[in-house]
Amino acid sequence: MAVKMKTQNGMIEMTNEVIATVVGGAATDVFGIVGMASKKQIKDNINEILRKENYAKGVVVRQEDNGIAVDVYTIVSYGTKISEVSRNVQEKVKYNLETMLGVTANSVNVFVQGVRVLPE
């Protein structure tokens, strides 16, 4: 599925992969996020942090009537306040989607898949 936008010069079509990459980049920029996790860890047999080229495995994009809904699967750093980190992810993802792609996110759901202790 893709998001379609009509402009005066024609149609712009963005795939969910592009949206997932923008969402993943925004989420990993937030302090307290170690990285992205797979949304289906058992099926994908992935139990580690996803790299930039695999952000789409940690993001689910659903089209709605007047925007999109996004699910973000993250791994949080030990010692951070999970609720605060998750709220920051929601705000940054919404902001980046609106400024970079011109897409409105109706909801950004953050799922914490794990907590990691970072080496000092």
Beta strands, then each sheet from edge to edge (+ up, - down):
strand 1: 2-7
strand 2: 10-15
strand 3: 33-36
strand 4: 59-64
strand 5: 67-77
strand 6: 105-116
sheet 1: 1+ 2-
sheet 2: 3+ 5- 4+
sheet 3: 3+ 5- 6-
end
